[in-house]
Amino acid sequence: MSQNPLSEEQITSPEECEALAALAREIWEEWFTPIIGANQVAYMLEKFQSATAIWSQIQDGMRYFVVNHKQNPVGYYAIKKEETRLFLSKIYLKRSMRGIGAGAWMLSECAKKAKAENLSSIYLTVNKGNEKAIRFYERYQFKKMISLEKDIGRGFIMNDWLMEKSLED
């Protein structure tokens, strides 16, 4: 049986946040620029995915994981335990790694962590214009629950679906 080429490492220091922020920039610029535009991508990267922002989120209980393929960083996700659910705050993958099962692997890792904490579901938010991601989540039993609009500053609005997946059999 062959060894899984995917692995993950939890981010635990400000120095690791620097490398993660660079990975985030690469992924966000290729994926989100066509959906929300370069100006909003730049703003959101600085506000939510800069090294300082990531470290602040970690200090507030968010757990970030870098996903490696054959020891090379190819994506990341961030989760936070809530009362009865796991919030999947971020799940991103380099374009070159899409379609090989890495996204499904990340969702599986999130589900394992949620079940280990006896949580009943995983939820996330996804931009309504991100149709590929929505189809991906639906393929793994996430359901659209509510529509969200949030002003994130500088005239930018996040127009998302909140999607949730039950972990109860």
Rosetta silent file (secondary structure, phi, psi, omega in degrees, C-alpha in Angstrom):
SEQUENCE: MSQNPLSEEQITSPEECEALAALAREIWEEWFTPIIGANQVAYMLEKFQSATAIWSQIQDGMRYFVVNHKQNPVGYYAIKKEETRLFLSKIYLKRSMRGIGAGAWMLSECAKKAKAENLSSIYLTVNKGNEKAIRFYERYQFKKMISLEKDIGRGFIMNDWLMEKSLED
SCORE:     score description
SCORE:     0.000 S_00000001
   1 L     0.000  132.593 -177.514    0.000    0.000    0.000 S_00000001
   2 L   -80.774  149.931  179.801    1.447    3.389   -0.965 S_00000001
   3 L   -76.358  141.806  178.074    1.943    6.140    1.570 S_00000001
   4 L   -65.965  126.577 -179.383   -0.354    9.165    1.339 S_00000001
   5 L   -76.847   -3.424 -179.588    1.666   12.034   -0.183 S_00000001
   6 E   -98.709  140.736  175.363   -0.442   14.554    1.808 S_00000001
   7 E  -148.458  170.104  178.840    0.393   15.686    5.313 S_00000001
   8 E  -138.596  154.201  175.940   -0.346   18.685    7.493 S_00000001
   9 E  -133.743  131.996  177.328    1.446   20.834   10.013 S_00000001
  10 E   -78.476  138.117  177.091   -0.232   23.102   12.524 S_00000001
  11 L   -80.653  125.191 -175.260    0.968   26.710   12.556 S_00000001
  12 L  -131.774    2.996 -178.104    2.182   27.562   16.055 S_00000001
  13 L  -141.584  156.651  176.682    4.520   30.552   15.768 S_00000001
  14 H   -59.211  -33.842 -179.911    4.577   34.060   14.290 S_00000001
  15 H   -64.602  -39.912  178.056    7.465   33.012   12.023 S_00000001
  16 H   -66.568  -27.711  178.714    5.367   30.235   10.485 S_00000001
  17 H   -64.913  -31.105  178.768    2.622   32.801    9.851 S_00000001
  18 H   -62.122  -48.437  179.178    4.944   34.643    7.438 S_00000001
  19 H   -65.209  -38.604  178.985    5.271   31.605    5.155 S_00000001
  20 H   -65.427  -40.111  179.099    1.547   30.925    5.423 S_00000001
  21 H   -62.667  -37.023  177.613    0.713   34.518    4.455 S_00000001
  22 H   -66.732  -41.177  176.683    2.884   34.147    1.318 S_00000001
  23 H   -63.905  -42.720  178.594    1.074   30.910    0.409 S_00000001
  24 H   -59.302  -44.785 -179.676   -2.280   32.612    1.020 S_00000001
  25 H   -58.954  -46.807 -179.681   -1.336   35.477   -1.304 S_00000001
  26 H   -58.560  -48.018 -177.432   -0.399   33.067   -4.102 S_00000001
  27 H   -68.812  -47.843 -176.509   -3.635   31.086   -3.797 S_00000001
  28 H   -61.985  -43.441 -177.284   -5.969   34.051   -3.274 S_00000001
  29 H   -64.152  -37.771 -179.906   -4.580   36.062   -6.179 S_00000001
  30 H   -76.003  -33.660 -172.469   -5.026   33.183   -8.653 S_00000001
  31 H   -92.519  -46.134 -170.465   -8.430   32.062   -7.370 S_00000001
  32 H   -92.706  -20.879 -179.584  -10.310   35.103   -6.109 S_00000001
  33 H   -54.721  -45.698  178.708   -9.178   37.920   -8.403 S_00000001
  34 H   -66.815  -22.669 -176.557  -11.575   36.801  -11.186 S_00000001
  35 H   -87.402  -46.584 -173.822  -14.433   36.453   -8.654 S_00000001
  36 H  -120.625   -5.135  177.735  -14.126   39.602   -6.513 S_00000001
  37 L    93.257  153.400 -175.727  -11.436   41.700   -8.199 S_00000001
  38 H   -63.455  -38.388 -178.220   -7.836   42.570   -7.390 S_00000001
  39 H   -64.198  -44.138  179.662   -8.663   45.495   -5.073 S_00000001
  40 H   -69.791  -37.149  177.234  -10.883   43.417   -2.782 S_00000001
  41 H   -59.876  -48.284 -179.604   -8.393   40.523   -2.826 S_00000001
  42 H   -59.790  -43.613  179.401   -5.561   42.848   -1.753 S_00000001
  43 H   -63.124  -46.815 -177.333   -7.732   44.351    1.002 S_00000001
  44 H   -68.322  -35.975  176.258   -8.898   40.973    2.301 S_00000001
  45 H   -60.609  -46.071 -179.079   -5.385   39.510    2.260 S_00000001
  46 H   -65.950  -43.041 -175.550   -4.105   42.377    4.395 S_00000001
  47 H   -73.589  -38.627 -171.101   -7.106   42.340    6.748 S_00000001
  48 H  -116.175  -22.317 -172.091   -7.550   38.570    7.158 S_00000001
  49 L  -128.577   17.427  170.525   -4.514   36.685    5.797 S_00000001
  50 L   -75.025  162.734  179.131   -1.443   38.778    6.593 S_00000001
  51 H   -57.123  -40.879  179.504    1.024   37.209    9.019 S_00000001
  52 H   -64.234  -44.528 -179.558   -0.164   39.618   11.731 S_00000001
  53 H   -65.327  -42.324  179.868   -3.840   38.805   11.106 S_00000001
  54 H   -62.254  -46.579 -179.373   -3.199   35.054   11.073 S_00000001
  55 H   -62.424  -39.526  177.433   -1.245   35.200   14.344 S_00000001
  56 H   -61.837  -42.413  178.377   -4.006   37.269   15.937 S_00000001
  57 H   -64.285  -39.949  177.839   -6.597   34.697   14.864 S_00000001
  58 H   -61.834  -42.601  178.336   -4.460   31.886   16.299 S_00000001
  59 H   -62.124  -24.037 -179.220   -4.250   33.775   19.593 S_00000001
  60 L   -94.883   10.698  174.369   -8.075   33.909   19.523 S_00000001
  61 L   104.535   -3.826  176.646   -8.457   30.127   19.173 S_00000001
  62 L   -73.980  140.758  175.838   -8.306   29.568   15.407 S_00000001
  63 E  -113.216  122.502  179.475   -6.154   26.601   14.397 S_00000001
  64 E  -104.151  139.656  177.570   -4.302   26.879   11.068 S_00000001
  65 E  -130.203  128.931  172.129   -2.882   23.886    9.211 S_00000001
  66 E   -89.723  133.336  178.497   -0.548   23.962    6.212 S_00000001
  67 E  -101.075  128.960 -179.514   -1.162   21.064    3.837 S_00000001
  68 E  -112.273  143.233  171.401    1.892   19.548    2.178 S_00000001
  69 E  -117.129  112.864 -176.219    2.124   17.322   -0.872 S_00000001
  70 L    53.298   47.299  178.443    5.422   15.416   -0.796 S_00000001
  71 L    69.846    8.215  177.264    6.767   17.941    1.744 S_00000001
  72 E  -108.189  130.241  179.900    5.814   20.971   -0.400 S_00000001
  73 E   -65.682  126.525 -177.064    3.171   23.407    0.889 S_00000001
  74 E  -127.402   -8.126 -179.164    0.155   23.310   -1.435 S_00000001
  75 E  -176.518 -176.427  178.526   -2.733   24.612    0.656 S_00000001
  76 E  -162.398  161.639  172.234   -4.081   25.378    4.079 S_00000001
  77 E  -145.786  160.861  179.443   -7.170   25.407    6.218 S_00000001
  78 E  -137.356  136.574 -178.100   -8.248   27.027    9.465 S_00000001
  79 E  -133.740  156.082  175.940  -10.789   25.780   11.983 S_00000001
  80 E  -145.238  127.301  177.502  -12.298   26.929   15.235 S_00000001
  81 E   -72.887  132.501  172.563  -14.310   24.910   17.703 S_00000001
  82 L  -114.824 -166.424 -174.261  -17.580   26.478   18.706 S_00000001
  83 L   -55.678  -58.737 -176.862  -20.182   25.179   21.148 S_00000001
  84 L  -123.466   -0.094 -175.373  -21.521   22.253   19.095 S_00000001
  85 E  -131.357  163.002  173.045  -20.006   22.895   15.661 S_00000001
  86 E  -107.361  126.103  176.078  -16.663   23.301   13.944 S_00000001
  87 E   -90.517  116.232  174.451  -16.233   26.480   11.927 S_00000001
  88 E   -89.974   92.427 -172.212  -14.166   25.806    8.812 S_00000001
  89 E   -73.945  -37.212 -176.535  -12.972   29.371    8.380 S_00000001
  90 E  -145.359  140.730  172.742  -10.553   28.790    5.512 S_00000001
  91 E  -153.442  108.182 -173.422   -9.801   25.996    3.074 S_00000001
  92 E  -136.719  146.406 -175.631   -7.575   26.855    0.131 S_00000001
  93 E  -142.822  139.346  176.087   -5.499   24.872   -2.314 S_00000001
  94 L   -58.233  145.160 -179.463   -3.069   25.793   -5.087 S_00000001
  95 H   -54.115  -41.005 -177.229   -4.600   25.444   -8.546 S_00000001
  96 H   -64.109  -16.622 -177.716   -2.014   22.785   -9.525 S_00000001
  97 H  -101.539   -2.083 -178.508   -3.247   20.542   -6.705 S_00000001
  98 L   -76.564  140.260  177.689   -6.959   20.696   -7.495 S_00000001
  99 L    93.442    2.751  179.669   -8.555   17.527   -8.763 S_00000001
 100 L  -109.351    6.394  178.820   -6.183   15.048   -7.065 S_00000001
 101 L    97.218    1.777 -178.234   -8.210   14.536   -3.875 S_00000001
 102 H   -67.284  -38.926  178.116   -6.394   17.065   -1.672 S_00000001
 103 H   -64.097  -43.833  176.923   -9.559   19.067   -0.975 S_00000001
 104 H   -61.940  -39.371  178.430  -11.455   15.934    0.014 S_00000001
 105 H   -61.429  -44.223  179.586   -8.511   14.964    2.227 S_00000001
 106 H   -62.322  -43.649  178.458   -8.647   18.366    3.993 S_00000001
 107 H   -61.719  -38.909  178.233  -12.413   18.021    4.570 S_00000001
 108 H   -63.473  -41.814  177.627  -11.819   14.533    5.961 S_00000001
 109 H   -62.992  -40.292  177.349   -9.177   15.869    8.361 S_00000001
 110 H   -62.506  -44.117 -179.782  -11.612   18.569    9.519 S_00000001
 111 H   -62.570  -40.286  178.084  -14.320   15.956   10.093 S_00000001
 112 H   -61.250  -43.565 -179.596  -11.911   13.811   12.141 S_00000001
 113 H   -65.481  -41.291  179.318  -11.030   16.787   14.321 S_00000001
 114 H   -64.843  -44.010  179.545  -14.700   17.720   14.786 S_00000001
 115 H   -65.242  -36.349  177.949  -15.680   14.156   15.684 S_00000001
 116 H   -63.188  -25.271  179.089  -12.784   13.939   18.161 S_00000001
 117 L   -96.817    5.721 -178.091  -14.321   16.973   19.899 S_00000001
 118 L    58.971   37.883  178.431  -17.836   15.417   19.761 S_00000001
 119 L   -89.079  151.187 -172.281  -19.122   18.231   17.560 S_00000001
 120 L   -90.694  -18.492 -177.523  -22.316   17.699   15.571 S_00000001
 121 E  -160.188  168.723  172.267  -21.471   19.549   12.355 S_00000001
 122 E  -120.439  135.488  173.985  -19.025   21.566   10.292 S_00000001
 123 E  -131.527  159.727 -178.125  -20.011   24.886    8.782 S_00000001
 124 E  -152.653  169.636  171.267  -18.348   27.381    6.485 S_00000001
 125 E  -120.315  144.956 -178.564  -19.048   30.445    4.407 S_00000001
 126 E  -141.762  136.999  178.723  -18.416   30.604    0.671 S_00000001
 127 E   -58.433  133.794 -178.034  -18.720   33.466   -1.809 S_00000001
 128 L   -61.588  -23.152  178.168  -21.902   33.086   -3.863 S_00000001
 129 L   -85.744   -3.679 -177.499  -19.870   33.655   -7.036 S_00000001
 130 L   -91.994   69.469 -171.846  -17.492   30.803   -6.220 S_00000001
 131 H   -63.460  -36.487  178.721  -19.537   28.186   -8.068 S_00000001
 132 H   -62.958  -43.383  179.723  -16.764   25.562   -8.261 S_00000001
 133 H   -66.448  -41.177  179.289  -16.290   25.644   -4.492 S_00000001
 134 H   -59.902  -46.143  178.031  -20.048   25.493   -3.874 S_00000001
 135 H   -61.731  -39.858  177.550  -20.334   22.389   -6.089 S_00000001
 136 H   -59.400  -49.737 -178.894  -17.350   20.866   -4.295 S_00000001
 137 H   -63.511  -40.638  179.086  -18.936   21.385   -0.862 S_00000001
 138 H   -62.395  -36.246  177.564  -22.287   20.066   -2.059 S_00000001
 139 H   -60.196  -27.445  179.960  -20.535   16.919   -3.329 S_00000001
 140 L  -105.999   32.049  171.651  -19.437   16.340    0.287 S_00000001
 141 L    68.182   19.862  170.296  -22.939   16.841    1.763 S_00000001
 142 L   -79.236  140.722 -179.508  -22.679   20.503    2.739 S_00000001
 143 E  -121.023  141.986  175.696  -26.031   22.238    2.366 S_00000001
 144 E   -67.330  126.083 -177.490  -26.793   25.921    1.824 S_00000001
 145 E  -106.929  -54.129 -179.356  -28.396   27.147    5.030 S_00000001
 146 E  -145.942  156.579  175.276  -28.611   30.947    4.866 S_00000001
 147 E   -90.490  136.767 -178.983  -27.511   33.861    2.719 S_00000001
 148 E  -125.795  138.397  169.243  -25.073   36.291    4.358 S_00000001
 149 E  -129.106  127.021 -177.577  -24.006   39.805    3.450 S_00000001
 150 E  -135.021  127.172  174.565  -21.306   41.428    5.545 S_00000001
 151 E   -76.789  119.876 -178.461  -19.694   44.825    5.170 S_00000001
 152 E  -107.449   11.303  177.204  -15.965   44.249    5.667 S_00000001
 153 E   101.249  161.947  178.969  -14.911   47.859    5.238 S_00000001
 154 L    53.744   27.281  178.022  -13.682   50.161    2.444 S_00000001
 155 L    81.734    5.316 -179.811  -16.951   49.637    0.603 S_00000001
 156 E   -93.267  140.018  179.748  -16.422   45.881    0.181 S_00000001
 157 E  -120.950  134.149  170.315  -19.212   43.411    0.899 S_00000001
 158 E   -92.184  119.432 -178.896  -18.857   39.682    1.472 S_00000001
 159 E  -112.530   94.930 -167.569  -21.852   38.055   -0.236 S_00000001
 160 E  -122.636  163.874  163.639  -21.747   34.456    0.982 S_00000001
 161 E  -101.781  137.762  165.083  -23.645   31.286    1.591 S_00000001
 162 E   -90.586  122.723 -179.928  -23.385   29.699    5.003 S_00000001
 163 E  -119.313  146.262 -176.510  -23.147   25.961    4.304 S_00000001
 164 E  -139.590  147.720  177.233  -23.264   23.185    6.872 S_00000001
 165 E  -127.292  126.047  175.873  -22.632   19.449    6.999 S_00000001
 166 E   -75.625  142.104  176.390  -24.028   17.217    9.740 S_00000001
 167 L  -106.034    1.876 -179.980  -21.617   14.734   11.276 S_00000001
 168 L   -86.104  132.539 -177.476  -24.335   12.712   12.972 S_00000001
 169 L   -75.206    0.000    0.000  -25.020    9.361   11.335 S_00000001
